[in-house]
Amino acid sequence: MIRWSPALMTPILTGTAIIIVALLARWVLLRALSRRETAQQLVRPARLPSLLWCFVLGGYGALQVADLPVRAAARFELWIEALLIASVTLSLAAALALVTAHQGGRLGLTAPVTGLGQTIVRFATIAVGTLVVLSTLGLTVTPILTALGVGGLAVALALQDSLANFFAGIHLLADRPIAVGDYVKLDSGVEGYVLDIGWRSTHIRTLPNNVVVIPNQTMAKAIITNFNLPEPRMSLLVPVSVSYQADPDQVERVLVEEAMKAAAEVPGLLDEPRPFVRFIPGFGDHSLDFTLICQVASFVDQYLAQHELRKRILARFRAEGIEIPYPVRTVVLQQADWTGPKTRDE
């Protein structure tokens, strides 16, 4: 036990002075960095670790001028070392989370990256740092790891579905079949924008502005059509039928002209690559069938584009005298000669 004496005043005052100076320097530095947009992301996670660093510096300075017994000095130095490791752990966890977010944004995992990836990185870093702190303080880590292993096995058996969803979420982040902001359609019929890939479920916002929550395990097993891969731009096919009396060359010219005019006015409808027409499917039962092929900027842009294109094509066909036929079926009736039932004698 350390008794109070006037000799303790020097280390206490020294440590207090160092802490005050470090806190003032920390306040000035954080205030200066907060004014820069590029450094704001670094300031927020560094607030708590930098506060711990101030106390570590104060404790270390006090220890240097203190005349303590060897055993007390060693114990005090041990706690300073543990505090330093804890602050470094928090700093490293925040830095790795920022790196995960940055790399996730570059790779298109999320926009911004989902909370799952950052949570995993933070948890793993803090867990390792905690074990290091306990080992530094002289506590035996092996029994703790053994207890965690046995307890983890029991928890894994009790939470099989939750763990399956958790690892399915990791699979979705690693394999990258979808990302936040993508428009997707599942084989179950659910379609919409991906809002988030969490540790348990994936949230999809449908076009009617409702959110569908899908377990990650179900999401990982689903057949997914991602309309943002390999790029958001997609082809729009508009079928057009005209009568057999129409000139195919005239029909093709009219369709391309109207598509080019609409591309300059309709949001989301692109003029590059240039719209074109194909005489496909071809010869129908009652009409000549064409397909106008355009490009739209994204999946949802096709609705407005089809709406405007069909109105413009109909008005132009009426002006050009091109007929859109109704289904016509010709039925020919023939009277068969019938002499009545035959007998075996006949």
C-alpha positions in Angstrom: 0.0 0.0 0.0 1.3 3.5 -1.0 1.1 6.0 1.8 0.4 9.7 1.2 3.6 11.8 1.4 4.8 15.2 0.1 6.9 13.3 -2.4 3.8 12.2 -4.2 2.9 15.8 -5.0 5.6 16.1 -7.7 4.3 13.1 -9.9 0.7 14.1 -9.3 1.3 17.7 -10.4 3.4 16.5 -13.3 0.9 14.0 -14.5 -2.0 16.5 -14.1 0.0 19.2 -16.1 0.7 16.8 -18.9 -2.9 15.7 -19.1 -4.1 19.3 -19.2 -1.6 20.2 -21.9 -2.5 17.1 -23.9 -6.2 17.8 -23.6 -5.7 21.3 -24.9 -3.6 20.1 -27.8 -6.2 17.4 -28.5 -9.0 20.0 -28.5 -7.1 22.4 -30.8 -6.2 19.6 -33.2 -9.7 18.0 -33.4 -11.3 21.5 -33.9 -8.9 22.2 -36.8 -9.5 18.9 -38.4 -13.3 19.2 -38.0 -13.3 22.2 -40.3 -12.0 20.1 -43.2 -14.5 17.8 -44.9 -11.8 15.3 -45.9 -10.7 14.8 -42.3 -14.1 14.7 -40.7 -14.4 10.9 -41.1 -11.1 10.5 -39.2 -12.0 12.9 -36.3 -15.2 11.1 -35.2 -13.6 7.6 -34.4 -10.5 9.2 -32.9 -12.2 11.1 -30.2 -12.3 8.4 -27.5 -8.8 6.9 -28.2 -7.2 10.3 -28.3 -8.8 11.0 -24.8 -7.2 7.8 -23.5 -3.8 8.8 -25.0 -3.9 12.0 -23.0 -4.2 10.1 -19.7 -1.6 7.6 -20.8 0.8 10.4 -21.4 0.0 11.9 -18.0 0.4 8.6 -16.3 3.7 7.9 -18.0 5.1 11.4 -17.2 4.1 11.0 -13.5 5.7 7.6 -13.4 9.0 9.0 -14.7 9.3 11.5 -11.8 7.8 9.4 -9.1 10.0 7.7 -6.5 7.9 4.6 -6.0 8.9 1.1 -4.8 9.8 -1.2 -7.6 6.7 -3.4 -7.2 4.3 -0.4 -7.2 6.0 1.2 -10.1 5.8 -2.1 -12.1 2.1 -2.4 -11.3 1.4 1.2 -12.2 3.4 0.8 -15.5 1.4 -2.4 -16.2 -1.9 -0.5 -16.0 -0.6 2.3 -18.2 0.4 -0.3 -20.8 -3.0 -1.9 -20.6 -4.7 1.4 -21.1 -2.4 2.1 -24.0 -3.3 -1.2 -25.6 -7.0 -0.5 -25.1 -6.7 2.9 -26.8 -4.8 1.4 -29.7 -7.4 -1.3 -30.1 -10.2 1.2 -30.3 -8.2 3.3 -32.8 -7.4 0.2 -34.9 -11.0 -1.0 -34.8 -12.3 2.4 -36.0 -9.5 2.6 -38.7 -10.3 -0.8 -40.0 -14.0 0.0 -40.1 -13.3 3.1 -42.2 -11.0 1.0 -44.5 -13.8 -1.5 -44.9 -16.3 1.2 -45.7 -13.9 2.7 -48.3 -13.1 -0.5 -49.9 -16.7 -1.6 -49.9 -17.7 1.6 -51.7 -14.9 1.0 -54.3 -15.9 -2.6 -54.9 -19.6 -1.8 -55.0 -20.5 -3.9 -52.0 -22.7 -1.2 -50.6 -23.4 2.4 -51.0 -22.5 3.1 -48.3 -21.1 -0.3 -47.1 -23.6 -2.3 -45.0 -23.3 -2.4 -41.2 -22.5 -6.1 -41.3 -19.0 -5.8 -42.7 -18.0 -3.0 -40.3 -19.5 -4.8 -37.3 -17.5 -7.9 -38.1 -14.3 -6.0 -38.3 -14.9 -4.0 -35.1 -15.9 -7.1 -33.1 -12.9 -9.1 -34.2 -10.5 -6.3 -33.5 -11.9 -5.5 -30.1 -12.0 -9.2 -29.2 -8.3 -9.7 -30.0 -7.4 -6.4 -28.2 -9.3 -7.5 -25.1 -7.4 -10.8 -25.0 -4.1 -8.9 -25.3 -5.1 -6.5 -22.4 -6.1 -9.5 -20.2 -2.8 -11.2 -21.0 -0.9 -8.0 -20.2 -2.5 -7.7 -16.8 -1.3 -11.2 -16.0 -4.6 -13.1 -16.4 -4.5 -16.5 -18.0 -6.3 -16.4 -21.3 -6.5 -20.2 -22.0 -9.4 -20.9 -19.5 -11.3 -18.0 -20.9 -10.9 -19.3 -24.5 -11.9 -22.7 -23.4 -15.0 -21.4 -21.7 -15.8 -19.3 -24.7 -15.4 -22.3 -26.9 -17.8 -24.5 -24.9 -20.3 -21.6 -24.5 -20.0 -20.8 -28.2 -20.8 -24.4 -29.1 -24.0 -24.3 -27.0 -25.0 -20.9 -28.5 -24.3 -22.2 -32.0 -26.6 -25.2 -31.4 -29.3 -22.9 -30.0 -29.0 -20.2 -32.7 -28.6 -22.3 -35.8 -31.0 -20.2 -37.9 -29.5 -16.9 -36.8 -25.9 -18.1 -37.5 -27.0 -19.4 -40.8 -28.4 -16.0 -41.7 -25.2 -14.3 -40.4 -22.8 -16.4 -42.5 -25.2 -16.1 -45.5 -24.8 -12.3 -45.1 -21.1 -12.7 -45.1 -21.4 -14.8 -48.3 -23.5 -12.1 -49.9 -20.9 -9.5 -49.1 -18.0 -11.6 -50.3 -19.6 -13.0 -53.5 -21.2 -9.6 -54.4 -24.3 -10.8 -56.3 -26.1 -7.7 -55.1 -25.2 -4.4 -53.5 -27.1 -1.6 -51.8 -28.8 0.5 -54.5 -29.2 -2.4 -57.0 -32.5 -3.2 -58.6 -33.0 -6.9 -58.2 -35.7 -9.5 -58.9 -35.9 -12.9 -57.1 -37.3 -16.1 -58.4 -40.0 -15.8 -55.7 -41.3 -12.7 -57.6 -40.1 -10.1 -55.1 -38.3 -7.2 -56.9 -37.1 -3.8 -55.9 -34.1 -1.8 -54.7 -31.7 -3.3 -52.1 -31.7 -1.0 -49.0 -29.3 -2.9 -46.7 -27.6 -6.3 -46.2 -27.7 -6.7 -42.4 -26.3 -9.5 -40.2 -29.6 -11.4 -40.3 -31.7 -10.1 -43.2 -31.7 -8.2 -46.5 -34.1 -5.3 -47.0 -35.6 -4.6 -50.4 -37.8 -1.6 -51.2 -40.4 -2.4 -53.8 -41.7 0.1 -56.4 -44.9 0.7 -54.4 -42.5 2.0 -51.6 -42.9 -1.0 -49.3 -40.0 -2.8 -47.6 -39.7 -6.6 -47.9 -37.4 -8.2 -45.3 -35.8 -11.4 -46.5 -33.6 -13.7 -44.4 -30.0 -13.8 -45.7 -30.2 -17.6 -45.9 -33.2 -17.4 -48.2 -31.5 -14.6 -50.2 -28.3 -16.7 -50.7 -30.3 -19.6 -52.1 -32.5 -17.5 -54.4 -32.1 -17.1 -58.1 -31.4 -13.4 -58.4 -31.7 -11.2 -61.5 -29.6 -8.1 -60.9 -30.6 -5.3 -63.3 -27.6 -3.3 -62.3 -25.0 -5.8 -63.5 -22.9 -5.6 -65.5 -24.2 -2.0 -65.8 -27.5 -0.2 -65.1 -28.1 0.5 -68.8 -30.4 -2.1 -70.4 -32.2 -2.7 -73.7 -35.9 -1.9 -74.1 -37.9 -3.9 -76.6 -41.1 -2.4 -77.9 -43.2 -4.8 -80.1 -45.2 -3.0 -82.9 -47.7 -4.7 -85.3 -48.9 -3.2 -88.6 -51.2 -4.4 -91.4 -49.9 -6.5 -94.3 -50.6 -3.5 -96.6 -47.9 -1.4 -94.9 -44.4 -0.8 -96.4 -41.8 -2.4 -94.0 -39.2 0.2 -95.0 -41.6 3.1 -94.1 -42.5 1.4 -90.8 -38.8 1.0 -89.9 -38.0 4.7 -90.8 -41.0 6.0 -88.8 -40.1 4.0 -85.7 -36.4 5.0 -85.7 -37.3 8.7 -86.2 -39.8 8.7 -83.3 -37.4 6.9 -81.0 -34.6 9.4 -81.8 -37.0 12.4 -81.1 -38.2 10.8 -77.9 -34.6 10.2 -76.7 -34.0 13.9 -76.8 -37.0 14.7 -74.6 -37.8 11.7 -72.4 -35.6 11.2 -69.3 -33.8 7.9 -69.1 -34.3 7.1 -72.8 -30.8 7.1 -74.5 -29.9 8.0 -78.1 -26.6 6.1 -77.9 -26.4 3.4 -79.0 -28.8 4.5 -81.7 -32.3 2.9 -81.7 -32.9 0.3 -84.4 -35.8 -1.9 -85.7 -35.9 -5.6 -86.5 -38.6 -7.4 -88.5 -39.1 -9.8 -85.7 -41.1 -11.9 -84.9 -42.0 -11.3 -88.5 -45.2 -12.6 -90.2 -48.0 -12.9 -87.8 -51.5 -14.3 -88.2 -53.0 -11.0 -89.1 -50.1 -8.5 -89.0 -46.5 -7.7 -89.8 -44.7 -7.8 -86.4 -41.7 -5.5 -85.7 -39.5 -4.8 -82.6 -38.2 -1.4 -81.8 -35.0 -1.8 -79.7 -33.8 1.2 -77.6 -31.5 1.7 -74.6 -32.7 3.1 -71.2 -30.4 4.3 -68.4 -31.9 2.0 -65.7 -34.6 -0.6 -65.1 -37.2 1.8 -63.9 -36.7 4.2 -66.8 -38.4 1.7 -69.1 -41.9 2.5 -67.9 -41.9 6.2 -68.8 -40.0 5.4 -72.0 -42.6 2.8 -73.2 -45.4 5.1 -72.3 -44.1 8.0 -74.3 -42.9 5.9 -77.2 -46.2 4.2 -77.7 -48.1 7.5 -77.7 -45.7 9.0 -80.2 -45.7 5.9 -82.5 -49.6 5.8 -82.5 -49.8 9.5 -83.4 -47.2 9.1 -86.2 -48.8 6.0 -87.6 -52.2 7.8 -87.9 -50.4 10.7 -89.6 -48.6 8.4 -92.0 -51.7 6.3 -92.7 -50.1 3.1 -91.3 -52.8 0.8 -90.0 -52.6 -1.2 -86.8 -54.9 -4.1 -87.6 -57.4 -5.8 -85.4 -57.2 -9.6 -85.2 -59.1 -11.1 -88.1 -59.9 -14.7 -88.6 -61.5 -16.1 -91.7 -63.8 -19.1 -91.2 -64.7 -21.1 -94.4 -67.8 -23.4 -94.1 -68.1 -26.3 -96.5 -71.1 -28.6 -96.7 -70.1 -32.2 -96.8 -72.0 -34.8 -98.8 -73.7 -37.1 -96.4 -75.8 -40.1 -97.4 -76.6 -41.4 -94.0 -75.2 -44.2 -92.0 -73.9 -47.2 -93.7 -74.7 -50.8 -92.9 -72.6 -53.9 -93.3 -74.6 -55.0 -96.3 -73.8 -51.8 -98.1 
